[in-house]
């Protein structure tokens, strides 16, 4: 459990050494850390900060409001009158302007592209930084600072082409999936199997774990889920701490993915039990996320199943009829707020014993 901290009221401890109550920071260390931060930032940005937002707008040849709109589209805050921009920022803004004015894409689509890049890269950067902070620890002065700056430059050189490569491969895969979803011209949106995998009792468990232990648990859960989803040809839509959302094109691949998630998580001693809910139907995709009744139903199904089990909706159960790789067990029909009467089924491998298949959640 986190160590409890006692609040000290103003004036408490009169007569005690002031240094005991308020340890003054070492200004030399603060200056050294700030210098290291500036050095790393310059290595990452590739150039020193030279321009204000107004100067960038003038160099690009757009009104300041337009420059700020494009900047915000990438997810960045306004720096006001500070000299916060580099030559690379000027070049990027020129590219953005050319993209939106070229006619290659409608303005609304170009704006979506800009926002998608900003949101994706923001999360990517946060993820990288968390790993980076764990690596460098708390020491940012002396020889350690030189190592941090040097390593940052080396990592950038190696990572940048990998980012472009991964983007191209994912773009090819996403394009193929999109083309498959357009085979029926009468279909609005696309039919997908949508699944949620949720750790049982995570909120209660997290209250009893130290921060480092909780971090390891979440990391193990996400790493295992990502591996299984990728292996089975699914797409990880997003992670929500104790829950992952995934999609596949076919019902049987979704069920196989769900079962393998349960099996893989059961092998990790640090993880609690898992519940998986999967629904099949029309789905609306926007900005890499998925929306619609099918998504809501999959989320509700997750809460209805027993521990270490996969629960599916009636449509997916019907699609599995005759598939001898799986056994289906009906659960009690029940009303679900916003969705009406729901008919859930548990699905398992032949011969598997499930706790109370007719409907209790199993805790």
C-alpha positions as CSV (number, residue, x, y, z in Angstrom):
1,X,0.0,0.0,0.0
2,X,1.2,3.5,-0.6
3,X,2.8,5.1,2.4
4,X,0.5,7.5,4.2
5,X,1.6,11.1,4.3
6,X,0.9,13.3,7.3
7,X,-0.2,16.9,6.5
8,X,1.8,19.5,8.3
9,X,-0.1,22.6,9.2
10,X,1.5,26.0,8.6
11,X,3.6,27.0,11.6
12,X,3.9,23.5,12.9
13,X,7.2,22.5,14.3
14,X,8.3,25.9,15.4
15,X,11.9,25.9,16.6
16,X,12.8,23.0,14.3
17,X,15.6,23.5,11.8
18,X,14.0,25.1,8.7
19,X,16.1,22.9,6.5
20,X,14.3,19.9,8.1
21,X,10.9,21.2,7.1
22,X,11.7,22.6,3.7
23,X,14.7,21.1,2.0
24,X,16.0,23.7,-0.5
25,X,16.7,22.3,-4.0
26,X,20.2,22.3,-5.3
27,X,20.1,25.1,-7.8
28,X,23.2,23.7,-9.5
29,X,21.5,20.4,-10.1
30,X,18.3,22.2,-11.4
31,X,20.4,24.1,-13.9
32,X,22.2,21.0,-15.0
33,X,18.9,19.1,-15.4
34,X,17.4,22.0,-17.4
35,X,20.4,22.0,-19.7
36,X,20.1,18.2,-20.2
37,X,16.4,18.7,-21.1
38,X,17.2,21.4,-23.6
39,X,20.0,19.3,-25.2
40,X,17.7,16.2,-25.5
41,X,14.9,18.4,-26.9
42,X,17.2,19.9,-29.5
43,X,18.4,16.4,-30.5
44,X,14.8,15.2,-30.9
45,X,13.6,18.3,-32.7
46,X,16.7,18.4,-34.9
47,X,17.1,22.2,-34.5
48,X,17.0,24.9,-31.9
49,X,13.8,26.9,-31.3
50,X,14.0,30.1,-33.3
51,X,10.6,31.4,-34.3
52,X,7.4,32.7,-32.7
53,X,4.1,31.5,-34.1
54,X,3.7,34.8,-35.9
55,X,7.0,34.4,-37.6
56,X,6.2,30.9,-38.7
57,X,2.9,32.1,-40.2
58,X,4.8,34.8,-42.1
59,X,7.4,32.4,-43.4
60,X,4.6,29.9,-44.5
61,X,2.5,32.7,-46.0
62,X,-0.7,32.1,-44.0
63,X,-2.7,34.1,-41.5
64,X,-1.7,33.5,-37.9
65,X,-5.2,32.1,-37.1
66,X,-4.8,29.6,-39.9
67,X,-1.3,28.6,-38.7
68,X,-2.6,28.0,-35.2
69,X,-5.6,26.0,-36.6
70,X,-3.2,23.7,-38.4
71,X,-0.9,23.5,-35.4
72,X,-3.9,22.5,-33.1
73,X,-5.0,20.0,-35.7
74,X,-1.8,18.1,-34.9
75,X,-2.7,18.2,-31.2
76,X,-0.2,20.9,-30.1
77,X,-0.8,23.7,-27.6
78,X,-0.4,27.3,-28.5
79,X,2.9,28.7,-27.3
80,X,1.8,32.3,-27.4
81,X,4.6,34.8,-28.2
82,X,7.5,32.5,-27.1
83,X,10.2,31.5,-29.6
84,X,9.1,27.8,-29.6
85,X,9.3,26.8,-33.2
86,X,12.1,25.4,-35.4
87,X,12.9,25.3,-39.2
88,X,11.3,21.8,-39.1
89,X,8.0,23.3,-37.8
90,X,8.1,25.8,-40.7
91,X,8.6,23.0,-43.2
92,X,5.9,20.9,-41.7
93,X,3.4,23.7,-41.7
94,X,4.2,24.3,-45.4
95,X,3.5,20.6,-46.1
96,X,0.2,20.8,-44.2
97,X,-0.8,23.8,-46.2
98,X,0.1,22.2,-49.5
99,X,-1.8,19.0,-48.5
100,X,-5.0,21.0,-47.7
101,X,-4.8,23.2,-50.8
102,X,-3.5,20.7,-53.4
103,X,-6.9,19.2,-54.1
104,X,-5.5,15.7,-53.7
105,X,-7.9,15.2,-50.9
106,X,-11.2,17.0,-49.9
107,X,-10.6,19.5,-47.1
108,X,-12.5,17.5,-44.6
109,X,-10.5,14.3,-45.4
110,X,-7.2,16.2,-45.2
111,X,-8.3,17.6,-41.8
112,X,-9.0,14.0,-40.6
113,X,-5.6,12.9,-41.8
114,X,-4.0,15.7,-39.8
115,X,-5.9,14.9,-36.6
116,X,-5.2,11.2,-36.9
117,X,-1.4,11.8,-37.2
118,X,-1.5,14.1,-34.2
119,X,-3.5,11.8,-32.0
120,X,-1.6,8.7,-33.0
121,X,1.8,10.3,-32.6
122,X,0.9,11.8,-29.2
123,X,0.1,8.5,-27.8
124,X,3.1,6.9,-29.4
125,X,5.3,9.6,-27.9
126,X,3.9,9.2,-24.4
127,X,4.4,5.5,-24.5
128,X,8.0,5.9,-25.6
129,X,8.7,8.5,-23.0
130,X,7.4,6.3,-20.2
131,X,9.8,3.5,-21.3
132,X,12.6,6.1,-21.6
133,X,12.0,7.5,-18.1
134,X,12.2,4.0,-16.7
135,X,15.5,3.5,-18.4
136,X,17.2,6.7,-17.4
137,X,16.0,6.7,-13.8
138,X,16.3,9.8,-11.7
139,X,19.8,10.9,-12.5
140,X,20.2,13.6,-15.1
141,X,23.4,15.2,-14.2
142,X,27.1,14.6,-14.8
143,X,28.2,11.8,-17.1
144,X,24.7,10.4,-17.0
145,X,23.4,13.5,-18.7
146,X,25.9,13.0,-21.5
147,X,24.8,9.4,-21.9
148,X,21.1,10.4,-22.0
149,X,21.7,13.0,-24.8
150,X,23.9,10.6,-26.8
151,X,21.5,7.7,-26.5
152,X,18.5,10.0,-27.5
153,X,20.3,10.8,-30.8
154,X,21.2,7.2,-31.5
155,X,17.6,6.0,-30.8
156,X,16.2,8.7,-33.1
157,X,18.4,7.6,-36.0
158,X,17.3,4.0,-35.6
159,X,13.7,4.5,-34.7
160,X,12.6,7.0,-37.4
161,X,12.8,4.6,-40.4
162,X,11.1,1.9,-38.3
163,X,8.2,4.3,-37.7
164,X,7.8,4.9,-41.4
165,X,8.0,1.2,-42.2
166,X,5.4,0.2,-39.6
167,X,3.1,2.9,-40.8
168,X,3.3,1.6,-44.4
169,X,2.7,-2.0,-43.4
170,X,-0.3,-1.0,-41.2
171,X,-1.6,1.2,-44.0
172,X,-1.4,-1.7,-46.4
173,X,-3.2,-4.0,-44.0
174,X,-5.9,-1.4,-43.2
175,X,-6.5,-0.7,-46.9
176,X,-6.9,-4.4,-47.6
177,X,-9.5,-4.7,-44.7
178,X,-11.3,-1.7,-46.0
179,X,-11.5,-3.1,-49.6
180,X,-12.9,-6.4,-48.2
181,X,-15.6,-4.4,-46.3
182,X,-16.7,-2.8,-49.6
183,X,-17.6,-6.0,-51.4
184,X,-21.3,-5.5,-50.7
185,X,-22.5,-2.2,-52.2
186,X,-25.7,-2.4,-50.2
187,X,-24.0,-2.4,-46.9
188,X,-23.8,0.8,-44.8
189,X,-20.7,0.6,-42.7
190,X,-19.2,-2.8,-42.4
191,X,-19.9,-6.1,-40.6
192,X,-17.3,-6.9,-38.0
193,X,-16.9,-9.1,-35.0
194,X,-16.2,-6.8,-32.0
195,X,-14.7,-8.1,-28.8
196,X,-14.0,-6.7,-25.4
197,X,-11.6,-8.6,-23.0
198,X,-11.9,-7.4,-19.4
199,X,-9.9,-8.3,-16.3
200,X,-12.2,-9.5,-13.5
201,X,-12.1,-7.5,-10.2
202,X,-9.4,-5.1,-11.5
203,X,-10.6,-2.1,-9.5
204,X,-10.6,-4.0,-6.2
205,X,-7.2,-5.6,-7.0
206,X,-5.6,-2.3,-8.0
207,X,-6.4,-0.8,-4.5
208,X,-4.2,-3.5,-2.9
209,X,-1.2,-3.2,-5.2
210,X,1.8,-0.9,-5.1
211,X,2.2,1.4,-8.1
212,X,5.1,-0.7,-9.6
213,X,3.1,-3.9,-9.2
214,X,0.1,-2.4,-10.8
215,X,2.2,-1.1,-13.7
216,X,3.6,-4.6,-14.2
217,X,0.2,-6.1,-14.2
218,X,-1.2,-3.7,-16.8
219,X,1.9,-4.1,-19.0
220,X,1.6,-7.9,-18.8
221,X,-2.0,-7.7,-19.7
222,X,-1.5,-5.4,-22.7
223,X,1.6,-7.2,-24.0
224,X,-0.2,-10.6,-23.9
225,X,-3.3,-9.2,-25.5
226,X,-1.4,-7.5,-28.3
227,X,0.5,-10.7,-29.1
228,X,-2.6,-12.8,-29.3
229,X,-4.6,-10.3,-31.3
230,X,-1.9,-9.9,-33.8
231,X,-1.2,-13.6,-34.0
232,X,-4.9,-14.3,-34.8
233,X,-5.1,-11.6,-37.5
234,X,-7.3,-9.2,-35.4
235,X,-7.0,-5.5,-35.0
236,X,-6.4,-3.9,-31.6
237,X,-8.6,-0.9,-31.5
238,X,-7.6,0.4,-28.1
239,X,-6.6,-0.5,-24.6
240,X,-8.4,0.9,-21.5
241,X,-6.2,-0.2,-18.7
242,X,-8.0,-3.3,-17.6
243,X,-9.8,-3.8,-20.9
244,X,-8.9,-4.2,-24.6
245,X,-11.2,-3.7,-27.6
246,X,-10.5,-5.7,-30.8
247,X,-12.2,-6.4,-34.1
248,X,-12.0,-9.1,-36.8
249,X,-13.8,-9.6,-40.1
250,X,-15.0,-13.2,-39.4
251,X,-17.0,-14.6,-36.5
252,X,-14.9,-17.7,-36.1
253,X,-11.6,-15.9,-36.0
254,X,-13.1,-13.6,-33.3
255,X,-14.1,-16.6,-31.2
256,X,-10.7,-18.3,-31.6
257,X,-9.1,-15.0,-30.7
258,X,-11.3,-14.7,-27.6
259,X,-10.5,-18.3,-26.4
260,X,-6.8,-17.8,-26.9
261,X,-6.9,-14.6,-24.9
262,X,-8.4,-16.5,-22.0
263,X,-5.9,-19.3,-22.4
264,X,-2.9,-17.0,-22.6
265,X,-4.0,-14.8,-19.7
266,X,-4.5,-18.0,-17.5
267,X,-0.8,-18.7,-17.9
268,X,0.2,-15.4,-16.4
269,X,0.3,-15.8,-12.6
270,X,0.2,-12.0,-12.1
271,X,-3.2,-11.6,-13.9
272,X,-6.7,-12.2,-12.5
273,X,-9.4,-14.0,-14.4
274,X,-10.6,-12.7,-17.8
275,X,-14.0,-12.3,-19.4
276,X,-14.5,-11.8,-23.1
277,X,-17.7,-10.6,-24.9
278,X,-18.0,-10.6,-28.7
279,X,-20.8,-9.4,-30.9
280,X,-21.2,-9.5,-34.7
281,X,-22.9,-6.9,-36.9
282,X,-22.6,-3.6,-38.6
283,X,-20.0,-1.2,-37.2
284,X,-19.1,2.4,-37.9
285,X,-15.4,3.1,-38.0
286,X,-14.0,6.6,-37.4
287,X,-10.5,7.8,-36.6
288,X,-9.4,4.3,-35.9
289,X,-12.2,3.7,-33.4
290,X,-15.4,1.7,-33.8
291,X,-19.0,2.7,-32.9
292,X,-22.5,1.5,-33.0
293,X,-24.9,-1.0,-31.4
294,X,-22.7,-4.0,-32.1
295,X,-19.9,-2.3,-30.0
296,X,-22.2,-1.5,-27.2
297,X,-23.6,-5.0,-27.2
298,X,-20.1,-6.6,-27.0
299,X,-19.3,-4.4,-24.0
300,X,-22.4,-5.5,-22.2
301,X,-21.8,-9.2,-23.0
302,X,-18.4,-8.9,-21.3
303,X,-20.1,-8.2,-18.0
304,X,-22.6,-11.1,-18.3
305,X,-20.2,-14.0,-18.6
306,X,-18.5,-16.4,-16.2
307,X,-14.8,-15.9,-15.3
308,X,-12.4,-17.2,-17.9
309,X,-15.1,-17.5,-20.5
310,X,-16.1,-16.1,-23.9
311,X,-19.7,-14.9,-24.3
312,X,-21.2,-14.1,-27.8
313,X,-24.4,-12.7,-29.1
314,X,-27.1,-14.5,-31.0
315,X,-25.8,-13.5,-34.4
316,X,-22.4,-14.8,-33.8
317,X,-23.7,-18.0,-32.2
318,X,-25.8,-18.5,-35.4
319,X,-22.7,-18.0,-37.5
320,X,-20.9,-20.8,-35.6
321,X,-23.7,-23.3,-36.0
322,X,-22.2,-26.6,-37.3
323,X,-18.6,-25.6,-36.5
324,X,-17.4,-28.6,-34.5
325,X,-14.3,-26.7,-33.2
326,X,-16.6,-25.0,-30.6
327,X,-19.4,-25.8,-28.2
328,X,-22.2,-23.3,-27.6
329,X,-24.2,-23.1,-24.4
330,X,-27.3,-20.8,-24.0
331,X,-27.5,-18.4,-21.1
332,X,-30.7,-16.8,-19.8
333,X,-32.1,-14.1,-21.9
334,X,-32.1,-10.8,-20.1
335,X,-33.0,-7.2,-20.8
336,X,-30.1,-4.8,-21.1
337,X,-30.6,-1.1,-20.8
338,X,-30.5,0.6,-24.2
339,X,-30.4,-2.7,-26.1
340,X,-33.6,-4.5,-25.2
341,X,-33.7,-8.3,-24.7
342,X,-30.2,-9.9,-25.1
343,X,-29.6,-13.6,-25.8
344,X,-26.1,-14.4,-24.8
345,X,-24.3,-17.7,-25.4
346,X,-21.0,-19.0,-23.9
347,X,-18.6,-20.6,-26.3
348,X,-15.8,-23.0,-25.5
349,X,-13.7,-25.8,-26.9
350,X,-15.4,-29.3,-26.9
351,X,-15.3,-30.9,-23.5
352,X,-14.6,-27.8,-21.5
353,X,-16.5,-27.4,-18.3
354,X,-17.9,-23.9,-17.7
355,X,-19.2,-22.5,-14.4
356,X,-22.9,-22.1,-14.4
357,X,-23.4,-21.8,-18.2
358,X,-27.1,-20.6,-17.7
359,X,-26.2,-17.2,-16.6
360,X,-24.5,-16.1,-13.4
361,X,-21.5,-14.0,-13.9
362,X,-19.2,-16.1,-11.7
363,X,-18.0,-13.1,-9.7
